[in-house]
């Protein structure tokens, strides 16, 4: 059933590869041998170089639910690799032989594998100065940050509340806000994180451990008309934070660092202040918006990726130690990224 | 400081009136003597005939917060009365001498008083067949129901989930859905309420006490593409109900019958299914949308008010027994309405 594909002259592609699978819905992750997939029209085959463990990966691993077939599900939303084969189509051939950042398209084709097939439109070439490791993290965060500013633009919000601000994504939101002239109120939880933001020349930094935090947030949000809160912490301060927002504010929940099952919101606030709470999941957003438009924007900000936006990498693991990699990342998510490097 | 106003020939207006005030933020409600207010341009003075205790009144009484000045705050969102004086303006003069349904405009001018000043645009004349009592309840529910269908239209929702369906408002939502050709899934909590809905010829009735309720809701919501839930119950079934909605659904919280302080939502559902949760408060909505447009629609459905939509009145109280009226209503909100009748 192999389709006609064009292989890059010097690269030989094996028939079998190592990929990660969930042994049961509760884990653990384990390497299994499986067929190297074949790119269809508009698709490319990528030999993976590196892939990060992202919070969004963890959220999906934690709750694969009934939607995923564990026999075929390979995790991993983004990574870097070399395009070694292409299906029909101009863009697919354009990427042939190139080192790219890439995002997965199918549940059966994640980045946590030796090879991956994805749409050519979900790849973009990496500059020479960008390492395999940094390049592997260059899609999810920029696309998420850009999506946030699209939401801000559509909702005509004048300023943003950014929690947590010291994460790789949080810092990108601060930098993009600065670039786009939209004030960002950065929420951190200790002085060390505040110093990171000071290093980015952030104007508005609030420490959620301060006694006056909620009052300060209310004052600043009112003064700047910050009517949108992006939050992936979801901790027990959230109801009070929501209560401190101006009327008609939006709250966008894009993650759940505390791992709580439920979101708590003061009902009175939601009703009388007309607060709107929505979830954000990049996969859904990308499907709705089409990635190409975002790709163009990524190109514009890609220079940041090799300079200001360089992300701290704490550790790397081979695929065979994936469960260890995930556990290690979970232990301290703000200490730096953990990458998977296929052998 | 009295402005020039035109008084209706035969009606004499006293200088002082009885009105209800909160003695402290926690209550109780008590009658105080205060000045009869004077209508400004575009405003009318109404001698009140009847005013209901609505859930929205209770929500505001329970949490007057820092926004209200208890020295001047008179509760009561709607009522009926006779227009006895008018400020400058065509519409104000048009209503002079008329019996009207009316909504309050200012925190210092609620319907729970002998007289009230409000905008002429917040009044509409009552038909002869409508009693003072029924007429006093003819704004909040119809405007809320109409606002719901405006939200449904804007969001292009194909069907509605209506909880609780057996309330006066819930029944109006069912009737309007039928009129507008939008299927309504009516959620009730016992067989008696299911029978009320059957009496309205409702096609879709779910009893939340059934073991299969959540599964049935999921099946029906999927089949009808019911992507919007209007909920004022906020009980512990809500997270599961939200979990049973199709992706990209909206949840509109417009009340809080259980009196819980917090809304619980499964975080994973909100993020991965892109659920949006918002509050609805008629006062805010009316300010945003302008009431005149809604008034025209009210006229269209006003025939329902004296026939199908007749609301059961359980008890009436004079202003001097207002706290008793509120307590009585709170004891069993689904047993019928409680009205305040100024002496």
Interface residues (C-beta under 8 A of the other chain):
Chain A: X59 X63 X234 X239 X247 X253 X254 X255 X256 X260 X261 X262 X263 X264 X265 X266 X267 X268 X269 X270 X271 X272 X273 X274 X275 X276 X277 X278 X279 X280 X281 X284
Chain B: X59 X60 X63 X234 X239 X247 X253 X254 X255 X256 X260 X261 X262 X263 X264 X265 X266 X267 X268 X269 X270 X271 X272 X273 X274 X275 X276 X277 X278 X279 X280 X281 X284
